Amino acid sequence: MKISNIDAYQIYDSRGFPTLEVEVELENGVSACGLVPSGASTGQFEALELRDGDKTKFRGKSVYKAITNVKEEIAPALIGKSVFDQQKNDLLMIELDGTENKSRLGANAILGVSMAMAKAAAAARGEALFEYLGKGEGNLIPLNEIQILGGGAHAGWATDIQDYLVIAVGAKTYEETLEMTHNIYHTAGELMKKLGKCVGIADEGGWWPDYKDNEEPFEVLMEAIKLAGYEPGKDVAISLDIAASDLYDGEHYRFKLDNKVFTRDEFYDLMSAWCKKYPIISIEDPFADTDFENWKRLQAELGHKVQIIGDDLFTTNIKRIEQGIDQGLANSVLIKLNQIGSVSETIDAIRLTQKAGWLPVVSARSGETEDAFISHLAVATNAGQLKVGSFARSERQVKWNENLRIQRKLGDKARFVGAALYKTIFS
């Protein structure tokens, strides 16, 4: 099962921006494609997404350099190699790039090849992708974290907070998480339209809000949960993605919507107060990726009852996750393939997180494709949680739908533990 050809093409993500599709073909005729996602709110420690920067072509967003790197450098190095040597082949590409953040060849070029190799290997063995990646040990259907209101860089800064999400903590089955979210999502939309608070749909499918401050969305979300027939905190909990690095200037945190400036202590007090006032079970990037002191404080105060997720803080990077574990900065890591740039490194990051007793949350990006790779990744690694945006738009729904298919394929082997997974980190 040796690699016979690798090709790459420019396609378009859910925002209409160029991205890569890479095709890997094997000597036996089997082929598979990897489609690379793209983020809008990116952390400073992420691997580099290589774009051309030529303003005359796709306003600088084209990816022809990355495509050339796949065809002229990566392909010659990998053709003739066994497709089953995922880790070895990924390492070869990393060494070929030769930079700390994959900036020479581009993390998007390397990731596209890495994803396509994994899918081709699975196909060659006649296995589903989750079976191949998990070596037959993955069977945990993830608990969904689903956006209801979009803000921040995903909705033209309609709110300073990036995501207001829900987690169906009372659900007994995967299907029930989808039904509960469906009811809340559409109830929230009807309520917002009635109140004149809805502008449209944000990048990830959540409602694009029109609010006077960053706390008003809580009241609408709480009301939507109740109107949908659920009890906040018991049936459905709130999750937040603050994306605080976007709000921090190195000294102060700033809310443009509220026209407020916070010292680091004041912003800590606000995050802590919200977690106590509302049924918040999970909070992502509550502080900037350099504000370690506040991360430590929040984990020490609330880490026994709130999932504290590092996204920009860790960027799926082994070294940064190790630092976070050593310093007690959080209790959960957001996992994004294109933050680190290869499949094997992503799986290593998940395993490190789990070994520490922390919870991984496999996540999509705001610029997504129709590829459901991360649905398989979440099940393969028994990650337990999946975050792909809202309950609308096909590039989001394809991930939720794929988990239904995976569950059917697993049959009696499928497990769903729901909110019980939080017992790992909650004392």
C-alpha positions as CSV (number, residue, x, y, z in Angstrom):
1,M,0.0,0.0,0.0
2,K,2.6,2.5,-1.1
3,I,1.8,6.1,-2.1
4,S,1.9,6.5,-5.9
5,N,0.8,10.1,-6.3
6,I,-0.1,13.3,-4.3
7,D,-1.9,16.2,-5.8
8,A,-3.4,19.4,-4.5
9,Y,-6.1,21.9,-5.5
10,Q,-7.6,25.1,-4.4
11,I,-11.2,24.8,-3.1
12,Y,-13.3,27.1,-0.9
13,D,-14.3,27.0,2.7
14,S,-17.6,28.0,4.3
15,R,-16.8,31.7,4.2
16,G,-15.9,31.5,0.5
17,F,-12.1,31.8,1.2
18,P,-9.6,29.6,-0.7
19,T,-8.3,26.5,1.1
20,L,-6.6,23.3,0.1
21,E,-7.9,19.9,-1.0
22,V,-5.1,17.3,-1.2
23,E,-5.6,13.9,-2.9
24,V,-3.4,10.9,-2.0
25,E,-3.5,7.9,-4.4
26,L,-2.1,4.5,-3.7
27,E,-0.5,1.9,-6.0
28,N,-3.6,-0.3,-5.8
29,G,-5.8,2.6,-7.1
30,V,-7.3,3.6,-3.7
31,S,-7.4,7.4,-3.2
32,A,-8.7,9.8,-0.7
33,C,-8.9,13.6,-0.1
34,G,-8.1,15.8,2.9
35,L,-9.9,19.2,3.1
36,V,-8.2,21.8,5.2
37,P,-10.2,24.2,7.5
38,S,-9.3,27.7,8.4
39,G,-9.8,29.9,11.5
40,A,-10.7,33.6,11.8
41,S,-9.8,34.0,15.5
42,T,-6.4,32.5,15.5
43,G,-3.9,32.2,18.3
44,Q,-0.4,33.6,18.1
45,F,1.1,30.3,18.8
46,E,-0.6,28.4,16.0
47,A,1.2,26.7,13.1
48,L,1.2,29.0,10.1
49,E,-1.5,28.8,7.4
50,L,0.4,29.7,4.2
51,R,-1.4,32.1,1.9
52,D,0.0,33.9,-1.1
53,G,-0.6,37.5,0.0
54,D,-1.0,38.6,-3.6
55,K,-3.8,41.2,-3.4
56,T,-4.6,40.7,-7.1
57,K,-5.6,37.1,-6.5
58,F,-8.5,36.4,-4.1
59,R,-7.6,39.5,-2.2
60,G,-4.4,37.9,-1.0
61,K,-6.1,34.7,0.3
62,S,-5.1,32.3,-2.5
63,V,-3.1,29.2,-1.5
64,Y,-1.1,28.5,-4.7
65,K,2.2,28.5,-2.8
66,A,1.0,25.8,-0.5
67,I,-0.3,23.8,-3.5
68,T,3.1,24.1,-5.2
69,N,4.8,23.0,-2.0
70,V,2.6,19.9,-1.9
71,K,3.4,19.0,-5.5
72,E,7.1,19.9,-5.7
73,E,8.4,19.2,-2.3
74,I,6.1,17.0,-0.2
75,A,5.0,14.6,-3.0
76,P,8.5,13.6,-4.2
77,A,9.4,12.9,-0.5
78,L,6.4,10.7,0.2
79,I,5.8,8.8,-3.1
80,G,6.9,5.2,-2.6
81,K,6.3,5.4,1.2
82,S,3.9,3.1,3.0
83,V,0.6,4.9,3.6
84,F,0.3,3.1,6.9
85,D,3.3,4.9,8.4
86,Q,1.3,7.9,9.4
87,Q,3.5,9.2,12.2
88,K,6.7,8.5,10.3
89,N,5.3,10.3,7.2
90,D,4.1,13.2,9.2
91,L,7.5,13.6,10.8
92,L,9.1,13.5,7.4
93,M,7.0,16.5,6.3
94,I,7.7,18.4,9.5
95,E,11.5,17.8,9.1
96,L,11.2,18.8,5.4
97,D,9.6,22.0,6.4
98,G,12.3,22.7,9.0
99,T,10.6,25.5,10.9
100,E,9.0,25.6,14.4
101,N,5.6,26.6,13.1
102,K,5.5,25.0,9.7
103,S,5.8,28.4,8.0
104,R,8.0,27.3,5.1
105,L,5.8,24.7,3.5
106,G,2.6,25.8,5.3
107,A,0.7,24.0,8.0
108,N,-2.2,23.8,5.6
109,A,-0.1,22.0,3.0
110,I,1.2,19.5,5.5
111,L,-2.2,18.9,7.2
112,G,-4.0,18.3,3.8
113,V,-1.5,15.6,3.0
114,S,-1.7,14.1,6.5
115,M,-5.5,14.0,6.5
116,A,-5.6,12.5,3.0
117,M,-3.0,9.8,4.0
118,A,-5.1,8.7,7.0
119,K,-8.2,8.5,4.9
120,A,-6.5,6.5,2.2
121,A,-5.0,4.1,4.7
122,A,-8.4,3.5,6.2
123,A,-9.9,2.9,2.8
124,A,-7.1,0.5,1.9
125,R,-7.8,-1.6,4.9
126,G,-11.6,-1.5,4.3
127,E,-12.1,0.3,7.7
128,A,-14.0,3.4,8.7
129,L,-11.7,6.3,9.4
130,F,-12.5,6.2,13.2
131,E,-11.7,2.5,13.3
132,Y,-8.3,3.1,11.6
133,L,-7.3,6.1,13.7
134,G,-8.4,4.5,16.9
135,K,-7.0,1.1,16.1
136,G,-10.4,-0.4,16.9
137,E,-10.6,1.1,20.4
138,G,-12.7,4.2,19.7
139,N,-16.4,3.9,20.6
140,L,-17.3,6.9,22.7
141,I,-19.9,9.1,20.9
142,P,-19.1,12.7,21.9
143,L,-21.2,15.1,23.9
144,N,-21.9,18.1,21.7
145,E,-21.1,21.7,22.5
146,I,-23.2,23.8,20.1
147,Q,-23.3,27.5,19.5
148,I,-26.6,29.3,19.8
149,L,-25.3,32.9,19.5
150,G,-22.2,33.9,17.5
151,G,-20.1,37.0,18.3
152,G,-16.6,38.3,18.3
153,A,-14.6,37.7,15.0
154,H,-17.4,35.3,13.9
155,A,-20.1,37.9,13.8
156,G,-18.6,41.3,13.0
157,W,-18.1,41.9,16.7
158,A,-21.8,42.1,17.4
159,T,-20.7,41.0,20.9
160,D,-17.3,41.0,22.4
161,I,-17.8,37.4,23.5
162,Q,-17.2,35.0,20.7
163,D,-19.6,32.2,21.4
164,Y,-22.6,31.6,23.6
165,L,-23.2,27.8,23.5
166,V,-25.3,25.1,25.1
167,I,-24.4,21.6,26.3
168,A,-27.3,19.1,26.8
169,V,-26.0,17.8,30.1
170,G,-29.3,16.1,30.8
171,A,-29.3,14.1,27.6
172,K,-29.2,10.3,27.9
173,T,-28.4,9.6,24.2
174,Y,-26.5,11.3,21.4
175,E,-29.8,11.7,19.5
176,E,-31.3,13.5,22.5
177,T,-28.5,16.1,22.5
178,L,-29.4,17.0,18.9
179,E,-33.1,17.2,19.6
180,M,-32.6,19.4,22.7
181,T,-30.3,21.7,20.8
182,H,-32.6,21.8,17.8
183,N,-35.4,23.0,20.1
184,I,-33.3,25.6,21.8
185,Y,-31.7,26.9,18.7
186,H,-35.0,27.5,16.9
187,T,-36.7,28.9,20.0
188,A,-33.8,31.3,20.5
189,G,-34.1,32.5,16.9
190,E,-37.9,33.0,17.2
191,L,-37.4,34.9,20.5
192,M,-34.7,37.1,19.2
193,K,-36.7,38.0,16.1
194,K,-39.7,38.8,18.3
195,L,-37.5,41.1,20.4
196,G,-35.9,42.6,17.3
197,K,-32.5,41.3,18.4
198,C,-31.6,39.1,15.5
199,V,-29.5,40.4,12.5
200,G,-28.9,37.1,10.8
201,I,-26.6,34.0,10.9
202,A,-23.0,34.2,12.0
203,D,-20.0,32.4,10.5
204,E,-20.6,29.2,12.4
205,G,-24.4,29.1,12.0
206,G,-25.4,30.7,15.3
207,W,-27.7,33.7,15.5
208,W,-26.1,37.0,14.8
209,P,-27.3,39.2,17.7
210,D,-28.0,42.8,18.2
211,Y,-27.6,43.6,21.9
212,K,-26.7,46.6,24.0
213,D,-24.1,44.8,26.1
214,N,-22.4,41.4,26.5
215,E,-24.6,40.2,29.4
216,E,-28.0,40.7,27.6
217,P,-27.4,37.5,25.6
218,F,-27.4,35.4,28.8
219,E,-31.0,36.5,29.6
220,V,-32.2,35.7,26.1
221,L,-30.4,32.3,26.1
222,M,-31.8,31.4,29.6
223,E,-35.3,32.4,28.4
224,A,-34.9,30.3,25.2
225,I,-33.9,27.2,27.2
226,K,-37.0,27.6,29.4
227,L,-39.3,28.3,26.5
228,A,-38.0,25.1,24.8
229,G,-39.1,23.2,27.8
230,Y,-35.9,22.6,29.7
231,E,-34.5,23.6,33.0
232,P,-31.2,25.6,32.9
233,G,-28.4,23.9,34.7
234,K,-30.3,20.6,35.0
235,D,-31.2,19.7,31.5
236,V,-29.1,22.2,29.6
237,A,-25.9,24.1,30.7
238,I,-24.3,27.2,29.2
239,S,-20.8,27.2,27.6
240,L,-18.8,30.3,26.7
241,D,-16.0,31.0,24.3
242,I,-14.6,34.3,25.5
243,A,-11.6,34.4,23.0
244,A,-10.0,36.8,25.5
245,S,-6.7,37.2,23.6
246,D,-8.7,39.3,21.1
247,L,-9.8,41.6,24.0
248,Y,-6.4,42.1,25.7
249,D,-3.9,44.8,24.9
250,G,-1.2,43.5,27.2
251,E,-2.5,45.4,30.2
252,H,-6.3,45.8,30.0
253,Y,-9.2,43.9,28.6
254,R,-11.7,45.9,26.5
255,F,-15.4,45.4,25.7
256,K,-16.2,47.7,22.7
257,L,-19.9,46.9,22.9
258,D,-20.2,48.0,26.6
259,N,-17.5,50.7,26.1
260,K,-15.7,49.2,29.2
261,V,-12.1,48.8,30.1
262,F,-11.1,46.2,32.7
263,T,-7.9,45.7,34.7
264,R,-6.7,42.1,34.8
265,D,-8.2,41.8,38.3
266,E,-11.5,43.3,37.2
267,F,-11.8,41.0,34.3
268,Y,-11.1,38.0,36.5
269,D,-13.9,39.1,38.8
270,L,-16.3,39.4,35.9
271,M,-15.4,35.9,34.6
272,S,-15.8,34.4,38.1
273,A,-19.1,36.2,38.6
274,W,-20.6,35.0,35.4
275,C,-19.7,31.4,36.2
276,K,-21.5,31.8,39.5
277,K,-24.5,33.7,38.3
278,Y,-25.4,31.6,35.3
279,P,-25.4,27.7,34.8
280,I,-22.1,27.8,33.1
281,I,-20.4,24.4,32.9
282,S,-17.6,25.2,30.5
283,I,-15.7,28.4,29.7
284,E,-13.0,28.6,26.9
285,D,-10.2,31.1,26.8
286,P,-11.5,33.3,29.7
287,F,-8.2,35.1,29.7
288,A,-5.4,36.0,27.2
289,D,-2.9,33.4,26.2
290,T,-0.2,35.2,28.2
291,D,-2.2,36.0,31.3
292,F,-1.1,32.9,33.2
293,E,-1.9,34.3,36.6
294,N,-5.6,34.6,36.0
295,W,-5.7,31.2,34.4
296,K,-4.2,29.7,37.6
297,R,-6.6,31.6,39.8
298,L,-9.7,30.6,38.0
299,Q,-8.7,26.9,37.8
300,A,-8.0,27.0,41.5
301,E,-11.3,28.6,42.3
302,L,-13.7,27.0,39.9
303,G,-11.9,24.1,38.2
304,H,-13.7,21.6,40.5
305,K,-17.1,22.5,38.9
306,V,-16.4,24.3,35.6
307,Q,-14.6,23.0,32.6
308,I,-11.9,25.6,31.8
309,I,-10.7,25.1,28.2
310,G,-7.5,26.4,26.7
311,D,-7.6,27.2,23.0
312,D,-5.4,30.1,22.1
313,L,-3.6,29.2,25.4
314,F,-2.5,25.8,24.0
315,T,-3.1,25.8,20.2
316,T,-3.0,22.0,20.2
317,N,0.8,22.3,20.9
318,I,2.4,19.5,23.0
319,K,4.9,21.9,24.6
320,R,2.3,24.4,25.6
321,I,-0.1,21.7,26.9
322,E,2.8,20.3,29.0
323,Q,3.4,23.8,30.4
324,G,-0.3,24.2,31.2
325,I,-0.4,20.9,33.0
326,D,2.7,21.6,35.0
327,Q,1.4,25.0,36.1
328,G,-2.2,24.0,36.6
329,L,-3.6,26.6,34.1
330,A,-6.8,24.7,33.1
331,N,-8.5,21.3,33.0
332,S,-9.3,21.0,29.3
333,V,-7.7,21.5,25.9
334,L,-9.4,22.5,22.7
335,I,-8.1,20.3,19.9
336,K,-7.9,21.7,16.3
337,L,-6.1,19.9,13.6
338,N,-4.9,22.9,11.7
339,Q,-3.5,24.6,14.8
340,I,-0.7,22.1,14.9
341,G,-0.8,20.9,11.3
342,S,-0.7,17.1,11.3
343,V,-2.9,14.1,12.3
344,S,-0.3,12.3,14.4
345,E,0.6,15.5,16.4
346,T,-3.1,16.1,17.0
347,I,-3.6,12.6,18.3
348,D,-0.5,13.0,20.5
349,A,-2.0,16.2,21.9
350,I,-5.3,14.4,22.8
351,R,-3.4,11.5,24.4
352,L,-1.3,13.9,26.5
353,T,-4.4,15.7,27.6
354,Q,-6.2,12.5,28.6
355,K,-3.1,11.2,30.4
356,A,-3.1,14.3,32.6
357,G,-6.7,13.6,33.6
358,W,-7.9,16.6,31.6
359,L,-10.7,16.6,29.0
360,P,-10.0,17.2,25.3
361,V,-12.6,19.0,23.2
362,V,-12.2,18.2,19.5
363,S,-13.2,21.4,17.5
364,A,-13.9,22.7,14.0
365,R,-12.9,26.1,12.7
366,S,-15.0,29.0,11.7
367,G,-13.9,28.5,8.1
368,E,-15.0,24.9,7.6
369,T,-15.4,22.4,4.7
370,E,-17.7,19.5,4.0
371,D,-15.1,17.1,5.5
372,A,-16.2,15.2,8.6
373,F,-12.7,14.1,9.6
374,I,-13.0,15.5,13.1
375,S,-16.2,13.5,13.9
376,H,-14.1,10.4,13.3
377,L,-11.2,11.8,15.3
378,A,-13.4,12.5,18.3
379,V,-14.7,8.9,18.3
380,A,-11.4,7.3,17.5
381,T,-9.7,8.9,20.5
382,N,-12.6,8.6,22.9
383,A,-12.3,12.4,23.4
384,G,-15.8,12.6,24.6
385,Q,-16.7,16.1,23.4
386,L,-17.1,17.8,20.0
387,K,-17.5,21.5,19.1
388,V,-18.2,22.4,15.5
389,G,-20.3,25.5,15.7
390,S,-24.1,25.8,15.6
391,F,-27.1,23.7,14.5
392,A,-27.3,25.1,11.1
393,R,-25.3,25.2,7.8
394,S,-24.2,22.1,6.0
395,E,-20.5,22.4,6.9
396,R,-21.6,22.1,10.6
397,Q,-24.4,19.6,10.2
398,V,-22.2,17.2,8.3
399,K,-20.2,16.6,11.5
400,W,-23.2,16.0,13.7
401,N,-24.7,13.7,11.0
402,E,-21.5,11.8,10.7
403,N,-21.6,10.9,14.4
404,L,-25.0,9.4,13.8
405,R,-23.6,7.2,11.1
406,I,-20.6,6.2,13.2
407,Q,-22.9,5.3,16.0
408,R,-24.9,3.1,13.7
409,K,-21.8,1.4,12.4
410,L,-20.6,0.7,16.0
411,G,-24.0,-0.8,16.9
412,D,-23.9,-2.3,20.4
413,K,-20.3,-1.2,20.8
414,A,-21.2,2.5,20.8
415,R,-21.0,4.3,24.1
416,F,-22.5,7.6,25.2
417,V,-21.9,8.8,28.7
418,G,-22.9,12.4,28.3
419,A,-22.2,14.8,31.1
420,A,-20.8,11.9,33.2
421,L,-17.5,12.5,31.5
422,Y,-17.0,15.7,33.6
423,K,-16.5,13.5,36.6
424,T,-13.0,13.1,35.4
425,I,-12.2,16.7,36.3
426,F,-15.0,17.7,38.7
427,S,-14.4,16.8,42.4
